[in-house]
């Protein structure tokens, strides 16, 4: 692989707390090693607009604690096409970009693979609150999202207990129930609904009614947005079935994506940003930096984009046991 002197960095897909921390780590590690760094605005869509600028150390100062991404992010239908990918590659060449760091989720890593196939050295960094990416124990943003959900559950439990209500709390996680499962464990939920473990409305109703009969003052039901039962339908059914508690819905939505990254996410993002640049300078490409145990290690992008991570059902069983 040719010597790397110019590195570009972009964030793509859904934003996640810690993306800014990772951008900072990429930029400063590259500068420390004598490389120029270009920030591409608005992900692959910005690349196709030729929207990039040189980044210096001071331009990434004061962002380590900020949520979101200073580079912006967007989804790009055009970049999903071969013509769009070829156009993006040509724009990178016009700026003499030698290598690219892509920070994002599964779709972002697919885009990274497309550029690798066109001859560009690329290293990916996983950043998605759903934690649905194969090859890493944790993605950037997951810990912050869980802390946000946990805080919401604690507050909703206060009002649920006061009014003897069942609260249905919907979390993100269209294809992976990781957030819902972990929130169920750390939030003390009575019921958790996830895509990986389909249930019937009758089963949920029985658990909520059982909690009422055992003298509980509230019932917390965590519903992953990808669960087989819709939150609104479940709430309506529980009201009609008279399970003891009156029912309320809270959809946490995009609040889970925002906020100051936790200490864990700041450290993880910093480590992944540094190791991504180190990997490129060492001649590695077509990999994503993954947290395996306590170590950040390269994982083949081919594996990342061809496999789907699911929630750990051992934790799901734990949540059910602890709900007794």
Helices and strands as residue ranges (DSSP letters): E 6-11, H 19-32, E 36-40, H 43-48, E 52-55, G 57-60, G 78-80, H 82-94, E 99-104, H 106-117, E 121-126, H 142-163, E 165-171, H 178-187, E 191-193, H 201-213, E 219-224, H 231-241, E 246-251, G 253-256, H 263-281, E 287-292, E 295-300, H 301-306, H 313-322
